[in-house]
Amino acid sequence: KKTSNKYYLDPLIKEQNRIALIKDSLNKEMDLTLPSGLTLSDYKTILGYNASDKNSIFADNYEFFYNAEQTYGVNGIFIAAIGIHESAWGTSFLAKEKNNLFGYRAFDRDPINSAQDFESYEDAINVVAEALQKNYLTPTGSYYNGTTIEAVNQKYASDKEWHEKVYKYMEYLYGKLE
């Protein structure tokens, strides 16, 4: 339609374009400090029903991943993907007993006892988001090596292929956008 020399797109086409741009932004070299462009509704879709999320931990906490991105400037789907990988979709001992989806402070020599206890999943999401922003993704951070998944991997996990595994979960989650 042409109105006053401006072209208006059909809302469905506009939404499809928005989703396409978001999906196109996903790559292994993406800057994790840039806004994802995802809405709260997108987070609900992405983290909503997943057969592997047996206890609905990610589905029930989608809002906290969204809020963490807004507050700390770290891609919330990256944060969720870490949680999914580290906790086997919230089924790990640490996830169930310590609300620790991330293996946060779980050192290889004694992961059960060294892992941090959290009051809630929301608390865990916020602490890890803040730690990622402050320590891993800011040039003055003590573990900073860049703003990509692989850069975070250098100090976050002893598994040298951790970034590949986390990225696979990101691909799966972004793939749920329609």
C-alpha positions in Angstrom: 0.0 0.0 0.0 1.2 3.5 -0.8 0.2 6.2 1.6 1.8 9.7 1.7 4.9 8.4 -0.2 5.6 5.9 2.6 5.4 2.1 2.1 3.9 0.0 4.9 4.7 -3.6 5.2 2.2 -6.2 6.1 2.6 -6.8 9.9 3.3 -10.5 9.3 6.0 -9.8 6.8 7.5 -7.3 9.2 7.6 -9.9 12.0 9.1 -12.5 9.7 11.8 -10.0 8.8 12.5 -9.3 12.4 12.8 -13.0 13.2 15.0 -13.6 10.1 17.4 -10.8 11.2 17.6 -12.3 14.7 18.3 -15.8 13.4 20.9 -14.4 11.0 22.7 -12.7 13.8 23.5 -16.1 15.4 27.0 -17.3 14.7 30.0 -18.5 16.6 31.7 -15.2 16.4 28.7 -13.1 17.6 29.3 -10.4 20.2 27.5 -11.7 23.3 27.3 -8.1 24.6 25.1 -6.9 21.8 21.3 -6.9 22.3 19.7 -10.0 20.8 16.6 -8.1 19.7 14.4 -10.8 21.3 11.2 -9.8 23.1 9.9 -11.3 26.3 7.4 -13.2 24.1 10.3 -14.6 22.1 11.9 -15.9 25.2 8.7 -17.6 26.2 8.5 -19.3 22.8 12.2 -20.2 22.8 12.3 -21.5 26.4 8.8 -22.8 26.5 7.9 -26.4 25.8 11.1 -28.4 25.3 10.7 -32.2 25.9 14.2 -32.2 27.5 13.1 -29.6 30.1 11.4 -32.3 32.2 11.0 -30.1 35.3 10.0 -27.0 33.2 12.9 -25.1 34.8 13.8 -23.2 31.7 10.1 -22.7 30.7 9.2 -21.4 34.2 12.2 -19.0 34.3 12.2 -17.6 30.8 11.5 -14.1 32.1 14.6 -14.1 34.3 16.8 -14.9 31.3 15.2 -12.0 29.4 15.6 -9.7 32.4 19.2 -10.7 32.8 19.9 -9.7 29.2 18.2 -6.3 29.7 20.0 -5.7 33.0 23.5 -7.0 32.4 23.8 -6.7 28.6 24.7 -10.4 28.1 22.8 -12.4 25.5 20.1 -14.2 27.5 19.9 -17.2 25.2 23.7 -17.7 25.7 23.1 -17.6 29.5 20.2 -20.2 29.0 22.4 -22.3 26.8 25.1 -22.5 29.4 22.5 -23.5 32.0 21.1 -26.2 29.7 24.5 -27.6 29.0 25.9 -27.4 32.5 22.7 -28.8 34.2 21.5 -31.3 31.5 18.2 -29.3 31.2 18.0 -28.8 35.0 18.3 -32.4 35.9 21.7 -32.4 37.4 22.3 -32.7 41.2 23.5 -29.1 41.4 20.5 -27.8 39.6 18.1 -29.8 41.8 19.9 -29.4 45.2 21.6 -26.1 44.9 19.5 -24.2 42.2 22.8 -24.0 40.4 22.1 -24.4 36.7 25.6 -23.3 35.6 28.0 -25.4 37.6 29.0 -22.0 39.0 32.0 -22.3 41.2 32.0 -26.1 40.8 35.6 -26.8 40.5 36.7 -30.1 38.9 38.5 -31.3 42.0 35.3 -31.3 44.1 32.3 -30.0 42.1 29.5 -31.0 44.5 31.0 -29.2 47.5 32.6 -26.3 45.8 29.5 -25.3 43.7 27.7 -22.3 44.9 24.3 -22.7 46.5 21.6 -20.3 45.2 18.3 -19.3 46.9 16.4 -19.6 43.5 17.0 -20.1 39.8 16.4 -16.4 39.4 19.2 -15.7 41.8 21.5 -18.1 39.9 20.7 -16.5 36.6 21.4 -13.0 37.9 24.7 -13.9 39.6 26.0 -15.7 36.6 24.8 -12.9 34.2 26.6 -10.3 36.3 29.7 -12.4 36.6 29.8 -13.0 32.8 29.4 -9.3 32.2 31.9 -8.1 34.8 34.6 -10.8 34.6 34.4 -12.3 31.1 32.9 -9.8 28.7 34.3 -6.5 29.8 37.9 -5.6 28.7 38.8 -4.8 32.4 37.4 -8.1 33.6 39.8 -10.6 35.2 38.9 -13.4 32.7 38.4 -11.2 29.6 39.5 -12.7 26.3 36.9 -11.2 24.0 33.2 -11.2 23.6 32.6 -14.4 21.7 31.5 -17.8 23.1 35.0 -19.2 22.4 36.6 -16.3 24.3 34.4 -17.0 27.4 35.4 -20.7 27.1 39.0 -19.9 27.6 38.5 -19.3 31.4 34.9 -20.4 32.1 35.2 -24.1 31.5 38.0 -26.7 31.6 36.4 -28.5 28.6 38.1 -26.9 25.5 35.0 -27.9 23.4 32.5 -26.2 25.8 31.9 -23.3 23.5 30.9 -25.7 20.7 28.4 -27.5 23.0 26.9 -24.3 24.3 26.6 -22.9 20.7 24.7 -26.1 19.6 22.1 -25.3 22.3 21.9 -21.7 21.1 21.3 -22.9 17.6 18.5 -25.2 18.9 16.9 -22.4 20.9 17.1 -19.8 18.1 15.7 -22.4 15.8 12.4 -22.4 17.8 11.7 -18.8 16.6 9.0 -18.7 13.9 
